[in-house]
Amino acid sequence: MSIFEALHRALSDRDTKAYIDLLDEGYRFVRHQSATSLNKDQMEQLLGSMMAADAVRWPQDARCIYENNEILVEHHVVDFEDGNTEAVLAVHLIKDGKIIRTETGATSIDS
């Protein structure tokens, strides 16, 4: 199974552990929209709360733009608890089958 397929299965199943198991111990998540970054433990906390929220809907319209053993580029749409909807472009750097870094850019979509 590809990293893309595994990530989106974990999101669809709301399986935080399956998602976190895809991340390297030195993982960094960079959100350019807010100029913040998270480590693996912080990402686990964020994902856990998002997956527990029924109002959060993702991944919608998920598509793999490109994937090989070093990089995954994907696009999807997320509905957040606060009612905002965003189109997200994510780049995941991969090493030894684990994601070592994710960078995202998001565009708000008017409902």
mmCIF file of the C-alpha atoms, coordinates in Angstrom:
data_MODEL
# 
_entry.id   MODEL 
# 
loop_
_atom_site.group_PDB 
_atom_site.id 
_atom_site.type_symbol 
_atom_site.label_atom_id 
_atom_site.label_alt_id 
_atom_site.label_comp_id 
_atom_site.label_asym_id 
_atom_site.label_entity_id 
_atom_site.label_seq_id 
_atom_site.pdbx_PDB_ins_code 
_atom_site.Cartn_x 
_atom_site.Cartn_y 
_atom_site.Cartn_z 
_atom_site.occupancy 
_atom_site.B_iso_or_equiv 
_atom_site.pdbx_formal_charge 
_atom_site.auth_seq_id 
_atom_site.auth_comp_id 
_atom_site.auth_asym_id 
_atom_site.auth_atom_id 
_atom_site.pdbx_PDB_model_num 
ATOM 1   C CA . MET A 1 1   ? 0.000   0.000  0.000  1.00 0.00 ? 1   MET A CA 1 
ATOM 2   C CA . SER A 1 2   ? 1.329   3.452  -0.870 1.00 0.00 ? 2   SER A CA 1 
ATOM 3   C CA . ILE A 1 3   ? 1.896   6.141  1.770  1.00 0.00 ? 3   ILE A CA 1 
ATOM 4   C CA . PHE A 1 4   ? -0.948  8.144  0.181  1.00 0.00 ? 4   PHE A CA 1 
ATOM 5   C CA . GLU A 1 5   ? -3.345  5.211  0.491  1.00 0.00 ? 5   GLU A CA 1 
ATOM 6   C CA . ALA A 1 6   ? -2.258  4.495  4.075  1.00 0.00 ? 6   ALA A CA 1 
ATOM 7   C CA . LEU A 1 7   ? -2.595  8.158  5.144  1.00 0.00 ? 7   LEU A CA 1 
ATOM 8   C CA . HIS A 1 8   ? -6.055  8.525  3.707  1.00 0.00 ? 8   HIS A CA 1 
ATOM 9   C CA . ARG A 1 9   ? -7.253  5.180  5.021  1.00 0.00 ? 9   ARG A CA 1 
ATOM 10  C CA . ALA A 1 10  ? -6.151  6.299  8.519  1.00 0.00 ? 10  ALA A CA 1 
ATOM 11  C CA . LEU A 1 11  ? -7.942  9.645  8.091  1.00 0.00 ? 11  LEU A CA 1 
ATOM 12  C CA . SER A 1 12  ? -11.106 8.050  6.719  1.00 0.00 ? 12  SER A CA 1 
ATOM 13  C CA . ASP A 1 13  ? -11.112 5.492  9.544  1.00 0.00 ? 13  ASP A CA 1 
ATOM 14  C CA . ARG A 1 14  ? -10.240 8.212  12.103 1.00 0.00 ? 14  ARG A CA 1 
ATOM 15  C CA . ASP A 1 15  ? -7.349  6.004  13.217 1.00 0.00 ? 15  ASP A CA 1 
ATOM 16  C CA . THR A 1 16  ? -4.784  8.273  14.874 1.00 0.00 ? 16  THR A CA 1 
ATOM 17  C CA . LYS A 1 17  ? -2.387  5.404  15.646 1.00 0.00 ? 17  LYS A CA 1 
ATOM 18  C CA . ALA A 1 18  ? -2.313  4.208  12.029 1.00 0.00 ? 18  ALA A CA 1 
ATOM 19  C CA . TYR A 1 19  ? -1.526  7.763  10.884 1.00 0.00 ? 19  TYR A CA 1 
ATOM 20  C CA . ILE A 1 20  ? 1.166   8.355  13.519 1.00 0.00 ? 20  ILE A CA 1 
ATOM 21  C CA . ASP A 1 21  ? 2.785   4.990  12.718 1.00 0.00 ? 21  ASP A CA 1 
ATOM 22  C CA . LEU A 1 22  ? 3.584   6.394  9.254  1.00 0.00 ? 22  LEU A CA 1 
ATOM 23  C CA . LEU A 1 23  ? 5.686   9.201  10.768 1.00 0.00 ? 23  LEU A CA 1 
ATOM 24  C CA . ASP A 1 24  ? 9.409   9.088  11.528 1.00 0.00 ? 24  ASP A CA 1 
ATOM 25  C CA . GLU A 1 25  ? 10.527  9.799  15.123 1.00 0.00 ? 25  GLU A CA 1 
ATOM 26  C CA . GLY A 1 26  ? 12.125  13.101 13.987 1.00 0.00 ? 26  GLY A CA 1 
ATOM 27  C CA . TYR A 1 27  ? 8.993   14.167 12.062 1.00 0.00 ? 27  TYR A CA 1 
ATOM 28  C CA . ARG A 1 28  ? 8.119   17.864 11.579 1.00 0.00 ? 28  ARG A CA 1 
ATOM 29  C CA . PHE A 1 29  ? 4.793   19.271 10.353 1.00 0.00 ? 29  PHE A CA 1 
ATOM 30  C CA . VAL A 1 30  ? 5.059   22.800 8.916  1.00 0.00 ? 30  VAL A CA 1 
ATOM 31  C CA . ARG A 1 31  ? 1.932   24.917 8.360  1.00 0.00 ? 31  ARG A CA 1 
ATOM 32  C CA . HIS A 1 32  ? 2.893   27.830 6.156  1.00 0.00 ? 32  HIS A CA 1 
ATOM 33  C CA . GLN A 1 33  ? -0.543  29.422 6.583  1.00 0.00 ? 33  GLN A CA 1 
ATOM 34  C CA . SER A 1 34  ? 0.097   30.011 10.296 1.00 0.00 ? 34  SER A CA 1 
ATOM 35  C CA . ALA A 1 35  ? 3.927   29.873 10.283 1.00 0.00 ? 35  ALA A CA 1 
ATOM 36  C CA . THR A 1 36  ? 3.913   27.120 12.917 1.00 0.00 ? 36  THR A CA 1 
ATOM 37  C CA . SER A 1 37  ? 5.423   23.651 13.155 1.00 0.00 ? 37  SER A CA 1 
ATOM 38  C CA . LEU A 1 38  ? 4.713   20.541 15.208 1.00 0.00 ? 38  LEU A CA 1 
ATOM 39  C CA . ASN A 1 39  ? 6.759   17.496 16.170 1.00 0.00 ? 39  ASN A CA 1 
ATOM 40  C CA . LYS A 1 40  ? 5.414   13.929 16.097 1.00 0.00 ? 40  LYS A CA 1 
ATOM 41  C CA . ASP A 1 41  ? 3.956   14.046 19.638 1.00 0.00 ? 41  ASP A CA 1 
ATOM 42  C CA . GLN A 1 42  ? 2.248   17.377 19.003 1.00 0.00 ? 42  GLN A CA 1 
ATOM 43  C CA . MET A 1 43  ? 0.883   16.056 15.719 1.00 0.00 ? 43  MET A CA 1 
ATOM 44  C CA . GLU A 1 44  ? -0.559  13.035 17.520 1.00 0.00 ? 44  GLU A CA 1 
ATOM 45  C CA . GLN A 1 45  ? -2.390  15.327 19.972 1.00 0.00 ? 45  GLN A CA 1 
ATOM 46  C CA . LEU A 1 46  ? -3.742  17.541 17.180 1.00 0.00 ? 46  LEU A CA 1 
ATOM 47  C CA . LEU A 1 47  ? -4.885  14.598 15.067 1.00 0.00 ? 47  LEU A CA 1 
ATOM 48  C CA . GLY A 1 48  ? -6.477  12.887 18.045 1.00 0.00 ? 48  GLY A CA 1 
ATOM 49  C CA . SER A 1 49  ? -8.628  15.923 18.808 1.00 0.00 ? 49  SER A CA 1 
ATOM 50  C CA . MET A 1 50  ? -9.524  16.466 15.152 1.00 0.00 ? 50  MET A CA 1 
ATOM 51  C CA . MET A 1 51  ? -10.447 12.814 14.649 1.00 0.00 ? 51  MET A CA 1 
ATOM 52  C CA . ALA A 1 52  ? -12.642 12.899 17.752 1.00 0.00 ? 52  ALA A CA 1 
ATOM 53  C CA . ALA A 1 53  ? -14.600 15.900 16.395 1.00 0.00 ? 53  ALA A CA 1 
ATOM 54  C CA . ASP A 1 54  ? -17.594 14.798 14.338 1.00 0.00 ? 54  ASP A CA 1 
ATOM 55  C CA . ALA A 1 55  ? -17.743 18.211 12.646 1.00 0.00 ? 55  ALA A CA 1 
ATOM 56  C CA . VAL A 1 56  ? -14.300 17.734 11.071 1.00 0.00 ? 56  VAL A CA 1 
ATOM 57  C CA . ARG A 1 57  ? -14.729 16.096 7.676  1.00 0.00 ? 57  ARG A CA 1 
ATOM 58  C CA . TRP A 1 58  ? -11.725 14.937 5.695  1.00 0.00 ? 58  TRP A CA 1 
ATOM 59  C CA . PRO A 1 59  ? -10.252 13.878 3.440  1.00 0.00 ? 59  PRO A CA 1 
ATOM 60  C CA . GLN A 1 60  ? -12.676 15.069 0.819  1.00 0.00 ? 60  GLN A CA 1 
ATOM 61  C CA . ASP A 1 61  ? -11.765 14.952 -2.857 1.00 0.00 ? 61  ASP A CA 1 
ATOM 62  C CA . ALA A 1 62  ? -8.340  13.546 -1.917 1.00 0.00 ? 62  ALA A CA 1 
ATOM 63  C CA . ARG A 1 63  ? -5.988  12.988 -4.800 1.00 0.00 ? 63  ARG A CA 1 
ATOM 64  C CA . CYS A 1 64  ? -2.396  12.007 -5.147 1.00 0.00 ? 64  CYS A CA 1 
ATOM 65  C CA . ILE A 1 65  ? -0.601  14.408 -7.445 1.00 0.00 ? 65  ILE A CA 1 
ATOM 66  C CA . TYR A 1 66  ? 2.733   12.561 -7.282 1.00 0.00 ? 66  TYR A CA 1 
ATOM 67  C CA . GLU A 1 67  ? 4.319   9.877  -5.115 1.00 0.00 ? 67  GLU A CA 1 
ATOM 68  C CA . ASN A 1 68  ? 7.577   7.960  -5.091 1.00 0.00 ? 68  ASN A CA 1 
ATOM 69  C CA . ASN A 1 69  ? 9.814   6.640  -2.297 1.00 0.00 ? 69  ASN A CA 1 
ATOM 70  C CA . GLU A 1 70  ? 11.095  10.165 -1.464 1.00 0.00 ? 70  GLU A CA 1 
ATOM 71  C CA . ILE A 1 71  ? 8.063   12.453 -1.799 1.00 0.00 ? 71  ILE A CA 1 
ATOM 72  C CA . LEU A 1 72  ? 4.269   12.535 -1.785 1.00 0.00 ? 72  LEU A CA 1 
ATOM 73  C CA . VAL A 1 73  ? 2.364   15.545 -3.112 1.00 0.00 ? 73  VAL A CA 1 
ATOM 74  C CA . GLU A 1 74  ? -1.370  15.511 -2.432 1.00 0.00 ? 74  GLU A CA 1 
ATOM 75  C CA . HIS A 1 75  ? -4.443  17.737 -2.428 1.00 0.00 ? 75  HIS A CA 1 
ATOM 76  C CA . HIS A 1 76  ? -7.632  17.435 -0.386 1.00 0.00 ? 76  HIS A CA 1 
ATOM 77  C CA . VAL A 1 77  ? -10.437 19.464 1.174  1.00 0.00 ? 77  VAL A CA 1 
ATOM 78  C CA . VAL A 1 78  ? -11.150 19.711 4.919  1.00 0.00 ? 78  VAL A CA 1 
ATOM 79  C CA . ASP A 1 79  ? -14.224 20.985 6.770  1.00 0.00 ? 79  ASP A CA 1 
ATOM 80  C CA . PHE A 1 80  ? -13.233 22.177 10.257 1.00 0.00 ? 80  PHE A CA 1 
ATOM 81  C CA . GLU A 1 81  ? -15.238 22.390 13.493 1.00 0.00 ? 81  GLU A CA 1 
ATOM 82  C CA . ASP A 1 82  ? -15.475 26.171 13.252 1.00 0.00 ? 82  ASP A CA 1 
ATOM 83  C CA . GLY A 1 83  ? -17.304 25.912 9.910  1.00 0.00 ? 83  GLY A CA 1 
ATOM 84  C CA . ASN A 1 84  ? -14.312 26.856 7.766  1.00 0.00 ? 84  ASN A CA 1 
ATOM 85  C CA . THR A 1 85  ? -13.492 24.792 4.695  1.00 0.00 ? 85  THR A CA 1 
ATOM 86  C CA . GLU A 1 86  ? -9.971  24.684 3.276  1.00 0.00 ? 86  GLU A CA 1 
ATOM 87  C CA . ALA A 1 87  ? -8.340  23.239 0.190  1.00 0.00 ? 87  ALA A CA 1 
ATOM 88  C CA . VAL A 1 88  ? -5.010  21.802 1.337  1.00 0.00 ? 88  VAL A CA 1 
ATOM 89  C CA . LEU A 1 89  ? -1.900  21.118 -0.716 1.00 0.00 ? 89  LEU A CA 1 
ATOM 90  C CA . ALA A 1 90  ? 0.525   18.924 1.221  1.00 0.00 ? 90  ALA A CA 1 
ATOM 91  C CA . VAL A 1 91  ? 4.070   17.811 0.480  1.00 0.00 ? 91  VAL A CA 1 
ATOM 92  C CA . HIS A 1 92  ? 5.374   14.883 2.513  1.00 0.00 ? 92  HIS A CA 1 
ATOM 93  C CA . LEU A 1 93  ? 9.093   14.052 2.430  1.00 0.00 ? 93  LEU A CA 1 
ATOM 94  C CA . ILE A 1 94  ? 9.722   10.316 2.847  1.00 0.00 ? 94  ILE A CA 1 
ATOM 95  C CA . LYS A 1 95  ? 12.807  8.440  4.013  1.00 0.00 ? 95  LYS A CA 1 
ATOM 96  C CA . ASP A 1 96  ? 13.041  4.690  4.618  1.00 0.00 ? 96  ASP A CA 1 
ATOM 97  C CA . GLY A 1 97  ? 9.260   4.337  4.209  1.00 0.00 ? 97  GLY A CA 1 
ATOM 98  C CA . LYS A 1 98  ? 8.382   6.924  6.884  1.00 0.00 ? 98  LYS A CA 1 
ATOM 99  C CA . ILE A 1 99  ? 7.263   10.526 6.520  1.00 0.00 ? 99  ILE A CA 1 
ATOM 100 C CA . ILE A 1 100 ? 9.983   12.801 7.894  1.00 0.00 ? 100 ILE A CA 1 
ATOM 101 C CA . ARG A 1 101 ? 8.439   16.196 7.109  1.00 0.00 ? 101 ARG A CA 1 
ATOM 102 C CA . THR A 1 102 ? 5.115   17.576 5.945  1.00 0.00 ? 102 THR A CA 1 
ATOM 103 C CA . GLU A 1 103 ? 4.553   21.080 4.630  1.00 0.00 ? 103 GLU A CA 1 
ATOM 104 C CA . THR A 1 104 ? 1.086   22.379 3.820  1.00 0.00 ? 104 THR A CA 1 
ATOM 105 C CA . GLY A 1 105 ? -0.512  25.375 2.260  1.00 0.00 ? 105 GLY A CA 1 
ATOM 106 C CA . ALA A 1 106 ? -4.227  25.973 2.622  1.00 0.00 ? 106 ALA A CA 1 
ATOM 107 C CA . THR A 1 107 ? -6.748  28.160 0.850  1.00 0.00 ? 107 THR A CA 1 
ATOM 108 C CA . SER A 1 108 ? -10.054 29.027 2.494  1.00 0.00 ? 108 SER A CA 1 
ATOM 109 C CA . ILE A 1 109 ? -13.088 28.083 0.457  1.00 0.00 ? 109 ILE A CA 1 
ATOM 110 C CA . ASP A 1 110 ? -16.268 30.108 0.848  1.00 0.00 ? 110 ASP A CA 1 
ATOM 111 C CA . SER A 1 111 ? -19.232 27.942 1.760  1.00 0.00 ? 111 SER A CA 1 
# 
